[in-house]
C-alpha cells in the first residue's frame, strides 16, 4: 500500500511507523487514522515483523486532531457523515482497540508534542519513551469534547485514577518530566537518543525472545487488567504454560541457556499460535 500521511519501514524484524505530516505537527486526519490502522494490521500479520515502533516526523509526535475544519471539526453531521448517535464509532477507539488485540509489542517514541489523540493513541502501546522536549496534553475539556480512543479505560490503569482525573479534567499541557514521574512514560531521553533507544529495546526483543511467548505474554497482561479475580490469570497461565512447555521454543530456550548461546527460536505467530488463542470473545459495538 502507498501511504500519504505515514511512513512504513521494516528492518531487522522491526516495523517503524512514522506519522508524516511534519508541516502540520503530524495533526491527525481520517486519512492518517486509516493508514495507521492498516499499517498496524499489516505489521501484526507479518511474521518478519517482531516489534512495532511508532514515532512522528519533524518536531512533533502528533499535535492532536487536525482542526483546520474550524468549529465543525468534531461535528459529524455538519461534515455530512452518514452516522447517528447510536451508530457513530470514534475512529481513535477503533485504532486503539486494534493495538490492544495485537500479537506484536508496540513501542511509542514520543519525539515532541503529543496532545489529544496524539497521546491517547499511545496508551495501549506497551512501552512509551519520550524526548525531553515532549509536551503532553489530554486537552479534550479545553476543546468542549470528551476523552476518546478508549482513554477513559486505559489511562487510569496506567497512572491511577487520581492523576488521570487531574490531567483529563484540567486538560492542561504538562512536561515529559511529569509524565515520567507518574509512569505515563518509562524513560526520558535526549532528542537524538530517543529513536536509538527505541531500536535498542526492539532489537533486544527480536534477538532474545520467542515471538509466541511475547504474543501470549502481551495478551495475558492486557486481558487480565479487567479480570475480577487472580483465578482468571491462574487458569489462563496454566493453560499457556502447559501448551508452551511442550513446544520447540521452550526446548530451545532451555538448551540455549544451558549452552550459554543466543537462542534460535523458530515458532511464528502466523502459523503456530495455540488453538485456544484468542481465548476472549470479540466484543461487538452496540
N, C-alpha and C positions, 0 to 999 in steps of 0.2 A: 504494500500500500504506500502511495506517495502522500506524505504528510505536509501540511502547510503551516501549522501552528505549533508543532512539536518536532523534535528530532529523536530518532530511534537508532541506536547503535549497539551491536553485540560484539564483545571482545573478551576472550578468555573466560567464558562462562558467565559474564556479567552483561546484562542489558542496561544501558543508560538511556533514560528518557529525559529529554531537556525541554521544558516549556519554553517556547521560542517566539515570543513577541517582545523582544527587548525594548523596542521603541515605545511600547505601552506598558512597561514594567511587568510584562507577561500577564496582563489582565485577562481574566478567564472569560471565554466565549462558549457558545454552543458548539462551535467547530472544535475548539480545544478540548472541550469535555468529551466529545465523540472520539476524537483522535487519541486522547489519553486512555480512554476505556478500551479502545481497540488494541492499543499497544500493550496495555497490561494483560489483556486476554491472550494476545499473541505470545507474550513472554511466558505466561503461565503454561501454555500448550507446547512450548518449545523445549525439548529435553536437553538442548545445548545451552539453555539458559538456567543457571543455578540461583542467581541473585539479581534483583532489580534495584537500580539506583535512580532516584528522581531528583532533578535539580532544575534551576532556572538559568536562562541565558542573560547575560548582562549583569546589571547591578541588583536586580530583584529576583526573588524566588517566584512570587505571584502576588500582585497587589490587590487581589480580590476580583469580584465580578467587573466586567467592563461596563462602566456606567455611561458610555457615550450615547445611550438612548435616553439620557437625562431622566426625568421624573417617571418615565414609563418603563424603566429598566426591569422592574420586578412585576409589572402589570401584564400578566399573560393574556388577559382578554384584550387589552389595548394592542398587543402585538399580534393579534389575530390567530393565536394558537387554539386548536380545537380541543380544549380541556375544560373540565368543570372542577368545582370544589372537591368532588369525590374521586375524580379520575386523575387529577394532576399529580405527577410524581416529581419531586425535587431531583434534578439530574445529578447534583453533587452527591446525594444519597445513593443513587444507583451506582456511582463510581466508587464510593467508599465501601459499599456492600460487595462490590466486585473484588476490591483489595482484601476485605475481610475473609473471603472464601478462597483466596489464592493458596496454592501449594508452595510457592516460592517466597522467600523472605524479601521484604521491601525496605530499603534504606532511603530516608529523606535527607538530602544535603541542602539545608536551608541557607542559601547563599546571600540573602538580603531580605527586603521587605516581604512579609507574609501576613496577609490580612484576609479576613472573611474566608472564602473558600480556599484561599492560598494557604491557610493554616489548618482548616478543618479537613482538607483532603489528606493531610499527613497523619491524622490521628490513628487510623487503622494500620499505618506502616509500622514496622517492627522496631526500627532504630531511627531516631531523629538526631541528626547532628546539625549544629548551627554555626554560622560565621559570627564572629564578634560584632560585625556590622548589622546583623539581622535585627529587625524590629517587627514585633508580632502584635496582632490585634484581633480579638473576636468582636468586631465592630458593629454587629448587627443592630443593637439597640440604638446606635447613633445614625442608622440609616432607616429606622422605622420598620424594621423587619425582625425576624427571629433567627436563632441558630438553626443551621441546616446541616446537610451531609452527615446525618446521624450523630452530630457532635454532642447533643444532649445526652447520648448514651456513652460515647467514647470518653469525652473529656473528664467527667467525674471519676471514671475508673482509672485514669492516668494520674491525675493530680489531686483527687479528692473533691468532695462537693463544696467545701468552703472556698478554695481557691478558684474552682470552676465557676462558682456563683459570682465571685467578685469580678473575674475577668469578663464573664458574659454579661452581667448586669450593668457594669460601668461602660463596657465597650472601649476601654482605654487601650492605647498602644503602649507596649512595655518592651523592655530591653531583652536581649538574649541572655544576659546575666540573670535576670529574674526568671526567665524560662528554665534555665539550668537549675536554679535554686529550688524550684518546685517540681522538678522531674519531667517537665514537658519535653526537654531535650536532654540527651545523656552526655554530650560533650560540646564544649565551646572551643572554636578553633580560629586561628588567623585566616583571613580570606583565602590566601594562597595555599593553605594547608587543608582546606575543607574537602575538596574532591580527592586528593591523595589519601586522606584518612578514610573516606567512604570506600574507596577502591581497596584499601588495605583490609578493612573489615570484610568486604565482599570476597576478596581473594582468600582470606583465611577460611571462610565458609566453603568456597569452591574446592580448596585443596585438602581440607581436613575432615569434612563431614559427609555423611551419607545423605543423598538427596531425599531418599524415602524417610529417613529419620527426621530430617529437618521438616519435611511436609507434615508428618504426623505430629511432631512436637509443636509446630506452629499452631495447628488447629486444636490440639489439646489445650494449649494456653488460652487461645481466644474463646473457644466454645465453653470452657469451664468458667469463664467470668460470669456467666448467667446461671450457673448451676446452684441449686438450693441446698446442697449438702456435699461434703467431700466424698461421700459414697459414689457419686456420679463420676468423679475423677478416678476413684479406685476401680470402678467397673471398666471404664474405658482404657485406663492404663494397663490393667491386667490383660485385656484383650490384645492391645497393641504389643505388649511385652511378649506374650505367647506367640504372636504371629511373627514379629521381627526376629525373635530369638532363634528361629529355625531357618532363617533366610541367609543368602550368600553374604550380604553386607555385614551381618553380625559376625559371621565366621571370619571375614576379612578384617573387621575391626579388632577382634581378639588377636589374630595372627600378626597384624601389623604392630600391635602393641608389644607382643612378646618378642617379635623380631626386630623391634626398635627401628622401624622404617615407616615412611609415609604410607597411608592407606591407599588402596586402589579399589574404591567402591565401584560396582558395576550396575547396580539397580537404578532404574529410572522411573520417575513419577508417571510418565505416559503409560507404559505397559505393565508396570509392576506394583501398583498400589493394591492393598488388600481388598478383597471382595466386599468387606463391610464399610469401606470408605466411599463416599462420605457417610458418617453414621447419623447425621442430622437430616431432618426433613426440610426441604425448601420451604421458606416462609412466604406465602403469596401476599401481594399487596392488595388489600381490600379496603 
